[in-house]
Amino acid sequence: MAEVLPVWVPDAFELADLELLLSGAFAPLTGFMGAADVESVTARGRLADGTPWPVPVTLTVPAEVVAGADALVLQDPEGVPLARLTITERTPHGDHLTLAGPVEALSTPEHGPFRRLRRTPAEVRESLEAEPLVVTARGPIDSPEEITALAEELGAPIVLMPLIFGEGGPAVVRASLAALDKLPAGTRVVAVPLAPRDDLTLDLELREHVAAAYGAAEHYAAPEPAVIPGPPHRRGLTVFFTGLSGSGKSTIARGLHDALLERGTRTVTLLDGDVVRRMLSSGLTFSRADRDLNIRRIGFVAAEVTRHKGLAICAPIAPYAAVREEVREMVEQFGDFVLVHVSTPLEECERRDRKGLYARARAGEIPEFTGISDPYEEPDDADLVIDTTNISVETAVNRVLDHLVTRGWVR
């Protein structure tokens, strides 16, 4: 009987690391690090056995995913199995585990822009007659003359290595391809999905290791590009309302939507909690897992609106802090995020109770009802807090609108 293993889709950062582990670009690593290696790398810049290595390479999953399992199949977001992880170590972090162990390829990633330019270190080394000058870049190639002179001094062919990750990755590849006209004939472009590290020094050290894996005679790190964000009114934005049922968040969200349409300066999408439940999440229950999934779906749609420079307005209850933070992180990959806590007290929400939901929850007819039989975790990171008990809808809407105008998101 075939072995049935649990499956998990790593996040984008972990998927990029996985591809480099499988290709050999992260040699000598053959899998995700254990606690001893992570501690040693963080403290000394070396693996536990003394081998130089600059940064941790780890994988974190919910504990329940691998309960009782000694291996895990890692998939891409489309469900294609990429690798098998043999679990040799589990380090707890709350309700998650950091897993360590070797990875074995199950298939080769087939999708993504410029996939044809991805090559393993072995493929590149075998195709060259001499050790190359490897030029890693996260932006344009600004100094082709300097690169050419260095390659001639070394007697080395040139490999341009655009480091692709996230939405900006394709632009980096296009910049490298455009630079070919200014570099010697035979210069190659090899795209590598190396996720950037926050510490620029460690990021450069990791680029050195990857270049060495590709057989570099020398590594040239192209200067980091200057990133200048556009003006706020041209950036994507998500306004995310959270609060108890009956707090007034949907009413304020609709009022804000109307006010923005009247101004006509932004493309606006309203994602009301009840509407999303009907249209995107009709098969979900009100268990914690399904509530979280519903909010993640809203977050995904809002992030897509934000990515395309639109303004998304969301108005779910969103009672749990952890999944609200997930949504913030999803959106902030592409633009800006404003969290509005509609803090109307439970007593006032019950007094309104237009749908009769609180009465039914008090009677035990609705299990896991937020504020009655299930908690609401009040946000401590809200950008704006509004209690609608004693104010009009117009006043509440204007407070949000004023916040957006003052900070330049709306003109």
Kinemage of the C-alpha trace (Angstrom):
@kinemage 1
@onewidth
@group {chain A} dominant
@subgroup {mainchain}
@vectorlist {calphas} color= white
{ca met a 1} P 0.000 0.000 0.000
{ca ala a 2} L 1.394 3.413 -0.973
{ca glu a 3} L 2.556 5.614 1.885
{ca val a 4} L 0.188 8.518 2.566
{ca leu a 5} L 2.046 11.570 3.824
{ca pro a 6} L 0.768 14.916 5.074
{ca val a 7} L 1.203 17.826 2.670
{ca trp a 8} L 2.055 21.482 3.198
{ca val a 9} L 2.431 24.556 0.993
{ca pro a 10} L 5.382 26.636 2.269
{ca asp a 11} L 5.251 30.409 2.017
{ca ala a 12} L 6.947 32.202 -0.881
{ca phe a 13} L 10.191 32.740 1.046
{ca glu a 14} L 10.411 29.079 2.059
{ca leu a 15} L 9.544 27.918 -1.475
{ca ala a 16} L 12.426 29.980 -2.851
{ca asp a 17} L 14.791 28.440 -0.299
{ca leu a 18} L 13.436 24.971 -1.135
{ca glu a 19} L 14.167 25.416 -4.844
{ca leu a 20} L 17.760 26.389 -4.063
{ca leu a 21} L 18.192 23.477 -1.664
{ca leu a 22} L 16.985 21.076 -4.353
{ca ser a 23} L 19.096 22.627 -7.127
{ca gly a 24} L 22.329 22.545 -5.132
{ca ala a 25} L 22.639 26.343 -5.049
{ca phe a 26} L 22.628 26.193 -1.234
{ca ala a 27} L 25.394 23.572 -1.057
{ca pro a 28} L 26.538 22.167 1.298
{ca leu a 29} L 22.995 22.293 2.725
{ca thr a 30} L 20.786 19.360 1.714
{ca gly a 31} L 17.736 20.295 3.736
{ca phe a 32} L 16.221 22.627 6.296
{ca met a 33} L 18.352 23.389 9.351
{ca gly a 34} L 17.922 22.044 12.846
{ca ala a 35} L 18.135 24.039 16.077
{ca ala a 36} L 21.886 23.517 16.587
{ca asp a 37} L 22.717 24.799 13.100
{ca val a 38} L 20.341 27.761 13.426
{ca glu a 39} L 21.855 28.747 16.771
{ca ser a 40} L 25.410 28.371 15.472
{ca val a 41} L 24.760 30.288 12.245
{ca thr a 42} L 23.045 33.105 14.114
{ca ala a 43} L 25.832 33.397 16.688
{ca arg a 44} L 28.964 32.630 14.625
{ca gly a 45} L 28.088 32.584 10.925
{ca arg a 46} L 28.947 28.888 10.778
{ca leu a 47} L 27.044 25.619 10.823
{ca ala a 48} L 27.394 23.461 13.929
{ca asp a 49} L 30.178 21.487 12.184
{ca gly a 50} L 32.151 24.685 11.551
{ca thr a 51} L 31.285 25.138 7.864
{ca pro a 52} L 30.826 28.834 7.015
{ca trp a 53} L 27.188 29.744 6.301
{ca pro a 54} L 25.574 33.160 6.790
{ca val a 55} L 21.841 32.741 7.453
{ca pro a 56} L 19.282 30.278 8.853
{ca val a 57} L 17.313 28.254 6.289
{ca thr a 58} L 14.214 26.957 8.053
{ca leu a 59} L 10.677 25.670 7.521
{ca thr a 60} L 7.777 26.273 9.928
{ca val a 61} L 4.426 24.464 9.821
{ca pro a 62} L 1.405 24.142 12.151
{ca ala a 63} L 2.012 21.340 14.619
{ca glu a 64} L -1.170 19.472 13.645
{ca val a 65} L 0.009 19.122 10.027
{ca val a 66} L 2.771 16.662 10.942
{ca ala a 67} L 1.284 15.033 14.044
{ca gly a 68} L 2.497 11.423 14.063
{ca ala a 69} L 4.332 11.753 10.714
{ca asp a 70} L 8.038 11.288 10.043
{ca ala a 71} L 7.936 12.891 6.584
{ca leu a 72} L 6.098 15.678 4.793
{ca val a 73} L 5.350 16.438 1.136
{ca leu a 74} L 5.978 20.064 0.208
{ca gln a 75} L 3.750 21.415 -2.563
{ca asp a 76} L 3.593 24.561 -4.634
{ca pro a 77} L 0.449 26.757 -4.360
{ca glu a 78} L -1.163 24.833 -7.236
{ca gly a 79} L -0.818 21.530 -5.372
{ca val a 80} L 2.138 20.117 -7.344
{ca pro a 81} L 4.361 18.010 -5.059
{ca leu a 82} L 7.878 19.462 -5.172
{ca ala a 83} L 9.789 17.622 -2.464
{ca arg a 84} L 9.684 15.130 0.351
{ca leu a 85} L 11.057 16.316 3.673
{ca thr a 86} L 12.268 13.595 6.007
{ca ile a 87} L 11.709 15.024 9.474
{ca thr a 88} L 14.730 14.615 11.731
{ca glu a 89} L 13.936 17.316 14.258
{ca arg a 90} L 10.963 19.377 15.494
{ca thr a 91} L 11.399 22.617 17.422
{ca pro a 92} L 8.180 23.976 18.985
{ca his a 93} L 7.148 27.627 18.549
{ca gly a 94} L 3.718 28.028 20.109
{ca asp a 95} L 1.300 25.972 18.025
{ca his a 96} L 3.842 25.680 15.175
{ca leu a 97} L 6.940 23.569 14.647
{ca thr a 98} L 10.205 24.379 12.903
{ca leu a 99} L 11.089 21.196 11.025
{ca ala a 100} L 14.579 20.035 10.100
{ca gly a 101} L 15.725 17.335 7.718
{ca pro a 102} L 16.887 16.538 4.198
{ca val a 103} L 14.697 17.218 1.172
{ca glu a 104} L 14.330 14.991 -1.881
{ca ala a 105} L 12.991 16.335 -5.182
{ca leu a 106} L 9.671 14.906 -6.387
{ca ser a 107} L 9.282 17.189 -9.428
{ca thr a 108} L 10.763 20.289 -11.011
{ca pro a 109} L 8.906 23.607 -10.743
{ca glu a 110} L 7.387 24.285 -14.166
{ca his a 111} L 5.729 27.668 -13.861
{ca gly a 112} L 6.748 31.267 -13.303
{ca pro a 113} L 8.125 34.039 -15.498
{ca phe a 114} L 11.490 33.351 -17.163
{ca arg a 115} L 11.438 29.720 -16.038
{ca arg a 116} L 13.529 28.931 -19.144
{ca leu a 117} L 16.410 30.933 -17.665
{ca arg a 118} L 16.631 28.920 -14.454
{ca arg a 119} L 19.561 26.511 -14.404
{ca thr a 120} L 21.049 24.393 -11.661
{ca pro a 121} L 24.660 24.989 -10.617
{ca ala a 122} L 25.652 21.652 -12.172
{ca glu a 123} L 24.097 22.619 -15.511
{ca val a 124} L 25.902 25.959 -15.583
{ca arg a 125} L 29.289 24.544 -14.554
{ca glu a 126} L 29.056 21.818 -17.196
{ca ser a 127} L 28.198 24.331 -19.939
{ca leu a 128} L 31.201 26.612 -19.353
{ca glu a 129} L 34.811 26.001 -20.295
{ca ala a 130} L 36.160 28.269 -17.571
{ca glu a 131} L 35.096 29.479 -14.151
{ca pro a 132} L 32.825 32.507 -14.676
{ca leu a 133} L 32.544 35.960 -13.248
{ca val a 134} L 29.116 35.735 -11.597
{ca val a 135} L 27.265 39.045 -11.329
{ca thr a 136} L 24.357 38.889 -8.886
{ca ala a 137} L 21.761 41.641 -9.144
{ca arg a 138} L 18.496 42.738 -7.576
{ca gly a 139} L 18.123 45.675 -9.955
{ca pro a 140} L 19.606 47.160 -13.145
{ca ile a 141} L 23.165 46.432 -14.294
{ca asp a 142} L 24.602 49.946 -13.974
{ca ser a 143} L 28.290 49.304 -14.675
{ca pro a 144} L 28.726 47.081 -17.768
{ca glu a 145} L 32.133 48.621 -18.538
{ca glu a 146} L 33.476 47.729 -15.082
{ca ile a 147} L 32.069 44.196 -15.360
{ca thr a 148} L 33.616 43.745 -18.806
{ca ala a 149} L 37.019 44.967 -17.619
{ca leu a 150} L 36.966 42.620 -14.617
{ca ala a 151} L 35.989 39.637 -16.805
{ca glu a 152} L 38.830 40.411 -19.233
{ca glu a 153} L 41.305 40.661 -16.359
{ca leu a 154} L 40.166 37.253 -15.071
{ca gly a 155} L 39.877 35.713 -18.527
{ca ala a 156} L 36.412 34.588 -17.427
{ca pro a 157} L 33.045 34.331 -19.122
{ca ile a 158} L 30.251 36.386 -17.546
{ca val a 159} L 27.124 34.970 -15.937
{ca leu a 160} L 24.524 37.594 -15.065
{ca met a 161} L 22.453 36.269 -12.183
{ca pro a 162} L 19.240 38.261 -11.600
{ca leu a 163} L 17.926 37.331 -8.172
{ca ile a 164} L 14.201 36.985 -8.665
{ca phe a 165} L 11.699 37.097 -5.829
{ca gly a 166} L 8.223 38.561 -5.550
{ca glu a 167} L 6.494 40.993 -7.845
{ca gly a 168} L 9.701 42.785 -8.818
{ca gly a 169} L 11.516 39.632 -9.938
{ca pro a 170} L 10.602 39.769 -13.646
{ca ala a 171} L 11.790 43.375 -13.906
{ca val a 172} L 15.209 42.342 -12.574
{ca val a 173} L 15.473 39.664 -15.265
{ca arg a 174} L 14.431 42.121 -17.967
{ca ala a 175} L 17.147 44.516 -16.788
{ca ser a 176} L 19.776 41.773 -17.078
{ca leu a 177} L 18.595 40.803 -20.561
{ca ala a 178} L 18.722 44.471 -21.606
{ca ala a 179} L 22.344 44.680 -20.398
{ca leu a 180} L 23.491 41.910 -22.772
{ca asp a 181} L 23.950 44.429 -25.591
{ca lys a 182} L 26.606 46.215 -23.514
{ca leu a 183} L 28.517 43.093 -22.441
{ca pro a 184} L 30.804 40.658 -24.298
{ca ala a 185} L 29.326 38.054 -26.623
{ca gly a 186} L 28.616 34.811 -24.822
{ca thr a 187} L 27.434 36.462 -21.604
{ca arg a 188} L 24.710 34.312 -20.086
{ca val a 189} L 21.690 35.127 -17.946
{ca val a 190} L 20.741 32.635 -15.236
{ca ala a 191} L 17.739 33.519 -13.056
{ca val a 192} L 17.969 32.395 -9.434
{ca pro a 193} L 15.052 32.653 -6.952
{ca leu a 194} L 17.038 33.945 -3.999
{ca ala a 195} L 14.791 35.645 -1.443
{ca pro a 196} L 16.386 38.776 0.036
{ca arg a 197} L 17.497 38.811 3.663
{ca asp a 198} L 16.792 41.882 5.789
{ca asp a 199} L 20.428 42.285 6.806
{ca leu a 200} L 22.232 43.539 3.668
{ca thr a 201} L 25.614 42.227 4.854
{ca leu a 202} L 24.225 38.728 5.371
{ca asp a 203} L 22.355 38.972 2.060
{ca leu a 204} L 25.644 39.718 0.273
{ca glu a 205} L 27.350 36.806 2.043
{ca leu a 206} L 24.562 34.489 0.924
{ca arg a 207} L 24.943 35.758 -2.650
{ca glu a 208} L 28.662 34.886 -2.394
{ca his a 209} L 27.782 31.317 -1.407
{ca val a 210} L 25.302 30.946 -4.266
{ca ala a 211} L 27.814 32.353 -6.771
{ca ala a 212} L 30.407 29.860 -5.490
{ca ala a 213} L 27.939 27.010 -5.985
{ca tyr a 214} L 27.693 28.081 -9.636
{ca gly a 215} L 31.474 27.798 -9.934
{ca ala a 216} L 32.357 31.494 -9.772
{ca ala a 217} L 35.989 32.487 -10.205
{ca glu a 218} L 34.864 35.757 -8.671
{ca his a 219} L 31.603 37.271 -7.518
{ca tyr a 220} L 30.504 40.795 -8.418
{ca ala a 221} L 27.500 42.135 -6.512
{ca ala a 222} L 25.666 44.785 -8.515
{ca pro a 223} L 24.665 47.801 -6.396
{ca glu a 224} L 21.340 47.611 -4.604
{ca pro a 225} L 18.634 49.545 -6.474
{ca ala a 226} L 17.186 52.645 -4.872
{ca val a 227} L 13.498 52.032 -4.161
{ca ile a 228} L 11.411 55.190 -4.096
{ca pro a 229} L 7.745 54.498 -3.296
{ca gly a 230} L 5.179 56.385 -5.306
{ca pro a 231} L 2.935 59.003 -3.720
{ca pro a 232} L 0.321 57.500 -1.373
{ca his a 233} L -2.627 58.297 -3.653
{ca arg a 234} L -1.064 56.125 -6.355
{ca arg a 235} L -0.267 53.180 -4.117
{ca gly a 236} L -2.613 50.289 -3.482
{ca leu a 237} L -4.436 50.389 -0.147
{ca thr a 238} L -6.621 48.110 1.960
{ca val a 239} L -8.867 49.606 4.649
{ca phe a 240} L -9.721 46.713 6.975
{ca phe a 241} L -12.577 47.182 9.457
{ca thr a 242} L -12.886 44.786 12.402
{ca gly a 243} L -15.435 44.696 15.216
{ca leu a 244} L -18.314 42.809 16.755
{ca ser a 245} L -21.480 41.999 14.864
{ca gly a 246} L -23.677 45.084 15.067
{ca ser a 247} L -20.785 47.431 15.840
{ca gly a 248} L -21.409 49.457 12.683
{ca lys a 249} L -18.383 48.375 10.656
{ca ser a 250} L -20.356 47.319 7.559
{ca thr a 251} L -22.387 50.535 7.654
{ca ile a 252} L -19.238 52.667 7.892
{ca ala a 253} L -17.552 50.601 5.161
{ca arg a 254} L -20.486 51.130 2.790
{ca gly a 255} L -20.526 54.840 3.628
{ca leu a 256} L -16.796 55.091 2.949
{ca his a 257} L -17.263 53.220 -0.336
{ca asp a 258} L -19.961 55.682 -1.414
{ca ala a 259} L -17.901 58.714 -0.365
{ca leu a 260} L -14.894 57.504 -2.349
{ca leu a 261} L -17.032 56.825 -5.416
{ca glu a 262} L -18.385 60.351 -5.177
{ca arg a 263} L -14.850 61.753 -5.131
{ca gly a 264} L -13.911 59.608 -8.119
{ca thr a 265} L -10.159 59.687 -7.412
{ca arg a 266} L -9.667 55.994 -6.568
{ca thr a 267} L -10.800 52.646 -7.953
{ca val a 268} L -12.660 51.098 -5.000
{ca thr a 269} L -13.697 47.516 -4.173
{ca leu a 270} L -15.971 46.745 -1.197
{ca leu a 271} L -15.548 43.305 0.414
{ca asp a 272} L -18.322 43.145 2.998
{ca gly a 273} L -18.160 40.210 5.419
{ca asp a 274} L -21.710 38.963 4.779
{ca val a 275} L -21.375 39.249 0.992
{ca val a 276} L -18.049 37.415 0.979
{ca arg a 277} L -19.594 34.678 3.107
{ca arg a 278} L -22.263 34.138 0.454
{ca met a 279} L -20.096 34.497 -2.636
{ca leu a 280} L -16.689 33.075 -1.647
{ca ser a 281} L -17.173 31.110 1.552
{ca ser a 282} L -20.689 29.674 1.466
{ca gly a 283} L -19.425 26.179 2.278
{ca leu a 284} L -17.588 27.220 5.415
{ca thr a 285} L -18.833 26.824 8.981
{ca phe a 286} L -18.221 29.194 11.878
{ca ser a 287} L -15.490 27.050 13.456
{ca arg a 288} L -12.248 28.848 14.209
{ca ala a 289} L -10.470 27.113 11.312
{ca asp a 290} L -13.189 28.082 8.839
{ca arg a 291} L -13.415 31.633 10.160
{ca asp a 292} L -9.671 32.003 9.683
{ca leu a 293} L -9.923 30.592 6.160
{ca asn a 294} L -12.713 33.051 5.352
{ca ile a 295} L -10.569 35.989 6.524
{ca arg a 296} L -7.584 34.687 4.561
{ca arg a 297} L -9.755 34.593 1.432
{ca ile a 298} L -10.794 38.179 2.025
{ca gly a 299} L -7.152 39.067 2.594
{ca phe a 300} L -6.084 37.384 -0.632
{ca val a 301} L -8.652 39.310 -2.683
{ca ala a 302} L -7.774 42.567 -0.914
{ca ala a 303} L -4.075 41.976 -1.577
{ca glu a 304} L -4.797 41.468 -5.285
{ca val a 305} L -6.791 44.703 -5.391
{ca thr a 306} L -3.921 46.456 -3.606
{ca arg a 307} L -1.347 44.939 -5.965
{ca his a 308} L -3.150 46.541 -8.895
{ca lys a 309} L -3.115 49.958 -7.140
{ca gly a 310} L -6.780 49.830 -6.181
{ca leu a 311} L -8.384 50.561 -2.816
{ca ala a 312} L -10.038 47.620 -1.058
{ca ile a 313} L -12.494 48.069 1.820
{ca cys a 314} L -13.055 44.991 3.997
{ca ala a 315} L -15.582 44.677 6.803
{ca pro a 316} L -15.531 41.207 8.402
{ca ile a 317} L -15.731 40.554 12.139
{ca ala a 318} L -12.165 39.100 12.006
{ca pro a 319} L -12.079 38.255 15.730
{ca tyr a 320} L -8.597 36.724 15.905
{ca ala a 321} L -5.411 38.794 16.027
{ca ala a 322} L -3.161 36.228 14.339
{ca val a 323} L -5.157 36.017 11.120
{ca arg a 324} L -5.605 39.811 11.023
{ca glu a 325} L -1.812 40.034 11.105
{ca glu a 326} L -1.610 37.507 8.269
{ca val a 327} L -3.877 39.710 6.181
{ca arg a 328} L -1.772 42.779 6.973
{ca glu a 329} L 1.356 40.923 5.819
{ca met a 330} L -0.364 39.738 2.618
{ca val a 331} L -1.439 43.259 1.731
{ca glu a 332} L 1.785 45.013 2.691
{ca gln a 333} L 3.707 42.952 0.145
{ca phe a 334} L 2.021 45.161 -2.452
{ca gly a 335} L 0.876 48.376 -0.794
{ca asp a 336} L -0.507 49.943 2.353
{ca phe a 337} L -2.845 48.673 5.073
{ca val a 338} L -5.097 50.590 7.472
{ca leu a 339} L -6.752 48.713 10.346
{ca val a 340} L -9.924 50.333 11.705
{ca his a 341} L -11.270 48.913 14.976
{ca val a 342} L -14.971 49.673 15.337
{ca ser a 343} L -14.955 49.360 19.121
{ca thr a 344} L -18.677 49.692 19.869
{ca pro a 345} L -19.239 47.808 23.180
{ca leu a 346} L -20.990 44.437 23.285
{ca glu a 347} L -23.924 45.899 25.228
{ca glu a 348} L -24.660 48.406 22.475
{ca cys a 349} L -24.245 45.769 19.759
{ca glu a 350} L -26.738 43.533 21.584
{ca arg a 351} L -29.156 46.430 21.989
{ca arg a 352} L -29.157 46.986 18.225
{ca asp a 353} L -29.244 43.286 17.203
{ca arg a 354} L -31.201 43.921 14.001
{ca lys a 355} L -30.770 40.332 12.865
{ca gly a 356} L -31.629 38.761 16.219
{ca leu a 357} L -28.296 36.957 16.287
{ca tyr a 358} L -27.297 37.826 19.847
{ca ala a 359} L -30.627 36.663 21.201
{ca arg a 360} L -30.237 33.355 19.396
{ca ala a 361} L -26.639 33.030 20.626
{ca arg a 362} L -27.747 33.705 24.226
{ca ala a 363} L -30.377 30.997 23.773
{ca gly a 364} L -27.702 28.544 22.630
{ca glu a 365} L -29.023 28.341 19.081
{ca ile a 366} L -25.805 29.688 17.519
{ca pro a 367} L -22.602 28.056 18.804
{ca glu a 368} L -19.240 29.826 18.719
{ca phe a 369} L -20.770 33.277 18.354
{ca thr a 370} L -18.243 36.080 18.684
{ca gly a 371} L -18.640 38.076 21.892
{ca ile a 372} L -20.943 35.503 23.513
{ca ser a 373} L -19.545 31.985 23.247
{ca asp a 374} L -16.351 32.782 21.314
{ca pro a 375} L -13.781 35.499 22.040
{ca tyr a 376} L -13.127 38.716 20.188
{ca glu a 377} L -9.445 39.659 20.442
{ca glu a 378} L -9.350 43.450 20.439
{ca pro a 379} L -6.550 44.767 18.229
{ca asp a 380} L -3.650 46.622 19.811
{ca asp a 381} L -2.324 47.707 16.414
{ca ala a 382} L -5.350 49.580 15.047
{ca asp a 383} L -4.612 52.716 13.041
{ca leu a 384} L -8.012 54.152 13.931
{ca val a 385} L -10.527 53.309 16.691
{ca ile a 386} L -14.187 54.331 16.392
{ca asp a 387} L -16.986 53.716 18.913
{ca thr a 388} L -20.294 54.299 17.112
{ca thr a 389} L -22.443 54.357 20.261
{ca asn a 390} L -23.081 58.083 20.255
{ca ile a 391} L -22.056 59.268 16.804
{ca ser a 392} L -23.788 59.328 13.445
{ca val a 393} L -22.833 57.223 10.473
{ca glu a 394} L -21.751 60.382 8.642
{ca thr a 395} L -19.414 61.356 11.480
{ca ala a 396} L -17.862 57.879 11.576
{ca val a 397} L -17.363 57.815 7.817
{ca asn a 398} L -15.789 61.262 7.890
{ca arg a 399} L -13.303 60.172 10.560
{ca val a 400} L -12.065 57.377 8.314
{ca leu a 401} L -12.090 59.557 5.226
{ca asp a 402} L -10.182 62.324 7.045
{ca his a 403} L -7.562 59.759 8.098
{ca leu a 404} L -7.085 58.672 4.473
{ca val a 405} L -6.953 62.232 3.152
{ca thr a 406} L -4.540 63.446 5.855
{ca arg a 407} L -2.092 60.664 5.023
{ca gly a 408} L -2.319 61.223 1.304
{ca trp a 409} L -4.109 58.044 0.207
{ca val a 410} L -7.121 59.985 -1.025
{ca arg a 411} L -7.155 63.384 -2.713
